Amino acid sequence: MQCFSFIKNMMVFFNTLIFLCGAALLAVGIWVSVDGPSFVKIFGPMSSSAMQFINVGYFLIAAGAVLFVLGFLGCYGAKSENKCALMTFFFILLLIFVAEIAAAVVALVYTTMAEEFLKMVVVPAIKKDYGSQKDFTQVWNYTMEGLKCCGFNNYTDFEDSPYFKENQLFPPYCCINNINRTAEEPCTMYEAHKNSVQGCFKQLLHDIRTNAVTVGGVAFGIGALELAAMIVSMYLYCHLK
């Protein structure tokens, strides 16, 4: 009985934290989506780039909503000993856990297929919008600057883009100096070909593989926490009258 009470109280405590974190993320996400300029003004210009890069407002709303619901169900189910809430908490976590495993398998097994699919979508978008759509251009500039890469495949992705047609040049990130790793201008076709800066997709894969231990450790930790939460919720469910 003491063990049951301890596990119950711990689940209430941790799910309360999850609930509060979800509420905070949800609030910040709504704030960013509704009043982005104020967010940028408070947190500086880098926040503007981050907002463009991942559309952070919507991402925070989605993540916050999931955490909010999970925290509420876990906390309420354990506190009130409600079997329905505990089972719902378990199944939501199970769905997330299975989705994460499926995503990991797809990423490992079908990397080439994913690359080809993204290439069909991303490259035409670059040729159509880079240099004419401000948000799209800023997203790519931030990505290329952060990853030290050029386009999806390489500099040829920007041929026929509005930016190239207007300037007859490639983005400076396609002419990164291999010695000091800085972007050089003007980035002509000759310079871009000579530097052969790697595409962002391959650079991202390279960074992930380079930090495979860290990425794997974080993924394993998250998976272990989710598995532990499912076991605890099922334990409480089975021991409730």
N, C-alpha and C positions, 0 to 999 in steps of 0.2 A: 504493500500500500504506500509506503514511504517512497519507494522507487517510482511508482506511478505518479505521485504528487510532484516529485522532483522533476520528472520528465515533462509533465504537464506545465509546471511553472516556467521551465526553461523554454518550452515551445511558445508560451504566451509572451515571454520576454523578447525572444528573437524575432517573432513575427510582429511584435509591436514596433521594433526597430525597422523591420522591412516596410511596415505600413507607413511609418513616418518618413522613411527615405522615398517611398513611392509618392507620398503626398508632396514632398519637397520637389522632386523631379517633375511632377505634374504641374506644380505651380510655376516653376522656372520655365518649363516648356511652353505653357500658355502665355507667360509674360514675353518670352522671346518671339513667339508667333504673332502676338497682338501688338507689342510695342518694341520691335527690334531696335530702332534707333536709340532708345534709352539704354538698352542692354549694351550696345556698342559703345555708347558714351561712357558708361561706368567701367566696363572691362577693357576698353582700349581697342585699337585697330585689329589686333590679332583675333579678337572675338568675331569681327566681321568676316575674316577669312574662314574661321572655323564654321560659322553659320552657313556660309556659302558651300563649304566643302561637304558637310553631311546633312544639311538642312536640319540643323540641330534642334530646332523648336519642335518639329513633328516627331523626331526621334525621341526626345525627352518625354513628350506627351505619351507616346506608345509605351516606352519603358516604364514610366511612372505609373501609368494605368495598370500595367501587368503587376508591378510590385505592390501597388495599392490594393488591388483585389486579392492577391495572394496573401499579403500581410493581414488583411481584414479576415479572410476565411480561416487562416491558420490560428490567429489570435482568438477570434470568436468561437471557432470550433473547439479549441482546447479549453478556453475559459468557461464556456457554457456547457461543455461536454456534448456538443451537437454533432451527431454522427453524419448528418447530411453535409454540413460545412466541412468536416474533416475529409470526407470522401471526395467532395468537389475539389478541395485543396490538393489532395493526392492525385486526382486525374489531371488537373491543370499542370502540376509539376511533371507528371509522367509524359504528357504531350510535349512539354518544353524539352524534357530530357531526350525523348525519342527524336524530336526534330533536330536537336543539336548533334546527335549521333549520325542521323541521316545526312546532315549538312557536312559533317566531317568526312564521312565515307565518300560523298559526291566530290568533295574538294580533293580527296586523295586519289580517287579512282578516275574521275572524269575531268581532270584539270585541263587536258587538251581540248575536250569537247566544250568546256566552259569558256576557254580562250577563244575558240572559233565562234561560239555564239555571241560573246561580248564584242568580238571584232566586227561582226555583221551589224551590230547595233551602234557601237561607240564610234567607229571610224567615220561612217557617213554623217554622224552628228557633228563630229569635229569639222569635217569639210563644209558642213552647212552653217554652223553657228559660231565657230571660233573667230572672234574678231567683230562679230555683229551683235551677239547676245552677251550683254555685260555680265550677268550672273554666271552663265556657262563659261565664259572666258576666265573669270576670276577663279572659278572652281579648278579649272585646268592649270592656271598659273600657280595656285597654291599647291596643288598636287605635285606639279613638276618641280617646283622650288623645294618642297619638303622631301621628296624622294630622289631628287637629282636625276630626273628622267625626262624623256621627251616623247610626248604623244602616247598612243596605246602601243604601237609597234616600234616606231621611230619617227624621224623628222618628216618622212614622206606622207604621214597622215595629214599634215597641214597643207599639202599641195592642193590648190584650188579652193582653199578656205578664204573667207572674206579678208582675214588678216593678211594672208599671203598676196592676194590680188591687189590689196590696197598699198602694201609696203614693199612687195617683191622680196620679202625677207621672212625667215622663220623665227619663231619665238626664241629669245636669247637663251632659254633653258636647253635648247637643242645644240648649243655651242658651249657646253661647259668645259672649261679648261681642266685637263686631267691632272695638272700639277697642283694648282691652288683651289680646284673645285669651285670656281666662280663662273657665272654666266658671262659670256663675252658678246659684245655687240660691235658692228652689225653682224647678224647671223645669216650669212649668205648660204647658197646651196653648197658651194665648195667647202665652206667651214663646217657646215652641218654634216656633210658626208665625211670629211676628214676626222671629226671628233667622234662620230658614230656613237652618240649617246643612246643608251639602252632605253627601250620602251618602258612605260610605267607598269604594265602588267607583269612583265618579266622581273622588273626591279622589285616589285612588291613580293613576288614569289621568292626572290633571292633573299630579301630581308626576313621573310617568315622562316625560311630554311636556316638562315644564319642564326636566328633567335629561336630555333625549334625547341630547345630545352625550356626556355622561359614561356613560350606560347603553350607548349604541352603541359607545363606545370600549372599555369593559370587555368587552362581548360580542365585538367584533372581535378584541381581544387574546386572549381565551380561544380563539376559533375559530382564530386564526392559530397559536397554540401547539399546538392539537390537530392542525391540518393539517401543521405542521412535524414533529410526532412521528410522524404516519403516513408522511410522506415518508421520514424517516430510517429507520424500521423497515422499510419496503419496500426502501430502498436496501441496507440490511444483508442483508435476505433474498435479494435478487437477486445480491449479491456473495459469498454463502456457497457453498462447494462442496458 
